[in-house]
Amino acid sequence: METVSSQMRSKVTDRPGPIFLLNGNNSFFSVEELARAAAVHPERVRKFIAVGLIEPSRHTFSGPLFPRSSLERLQRIMRLRRDLGINLPGIAAVLDMRERIETLQKEVERLQRRQFVK
């Protein structure tokens, strides 16, 4: 029997749910939409915002808005917490290291392309 949580997760992979469209090009989530898309309670999302794990990219009169990348980040946070039992400061450290590694990988690729062109 499939649980409500697993049903919601399957919807996230198929279709992330409602999205605000601004300027026709960029899609943004409200706190509630972000929470719904990740199958997380909105208060948990607000807690992650309060501790700096997720940051809005825009603020409007109706509240903060988050880019699609925030959904991926929130899902990553939930996996680290649920699957590995990592606390919030630990998650912040893991995400910071991941971003540093990605930056370094891009720099290595840039340098390799530059060396190849010479």
N, C-alpha and C positions, 0 to 999 in steps of 0.2 A: 504494500500500500504506500502510495506516494504522499509525503507530508506536505503541508502548506509551504514550509520553508523550501523544500526541494523544488516545488512547483514554481515558487518565486525566483529561485536561482536559475531554473531553466529558462524563464522568461527574460532574465537579465542577459543571458548569452544570445537569445534569439532577437530580442528587441528590448532596449533599455527602458522603455516607458516614456512618459511625457517629457518633453524638452521645450524650453523657451527658445525661440528663434529670434535673435537680434541681428539686424542688418542683413538678414537672409543668408549669411555665410557662417556665422558662429552660433553654436548651440550651447546653452547654459542650463544648469539645473538649479532650482531653489533647494533649500535645505531639505524640505519634505520630499521633493522629487528625487534628490540624490539618495536619501534614505530608502525610499520605496524601490528605486532601481537596484540598490545593493541588498535589499531585504534586511534592513537594519532600522531600529527605532530612531526617529528624528532626534531624541534626546542624546543618544549615543553619538550621533554625528555632531551635535552641538558641543559635546564634551571633547571630541577630537579637535574641533575648531578652537575651543578654549585653550587646549594645551599645545596648539600650534601644529598638529599633525596634518591638518587640512586647512588650506587658506583660500578664501574666495578671491576670484579675479576681478570681480566687480561688485559694487554696492548700489542698490536702487532704493527707491522709497519703500518698496515692499520687502526689502531684505537683501542679504548677500546672494550672489550668483556664482556658480562654480562651473568650470569648463569640463568637458568630457573626461579629460585626464584625471580629474578629481574622483570620478567614479572608479577608474582603474586603481587609483591610490587607495581609496576607501576599501575596495575589495582586497587589496594586498594587505592592508592593515588588519582587516578581519581574519584573513588566513593566518597571518603571523600570530594573532591573538588566540584564535580558536585551535589551530593545528599545532602550534609550537608553544603556546602558553606564555608568550613574551609579554612583559608589562609595557606600559606606554612609553617610559623613557627608553627601554630597550628597542621598541619599535622605531622610535625617532632615530636612534643610532643606526639601526639596520637600514632604514630608508635613506639616511644621509650617506652611508657607505655605498649603497646601491647607486645613488646619484653620482657620487664621486667616481665610481668605477665606470659608469656609462660615459661620463665626461672624458675620462682618461682614454677609454676605448675610441671615442670619436677623435681625440687628439692623435692617437697612434695611427688611425686610418688616414687622417689628414696628412700627417707626416710621411706615411708610406706612399700616398698618391703624389705628394710633392717630390719625393725622392725618385719615384718612377718616371715622372715627367722630365726630369733633368737628363 
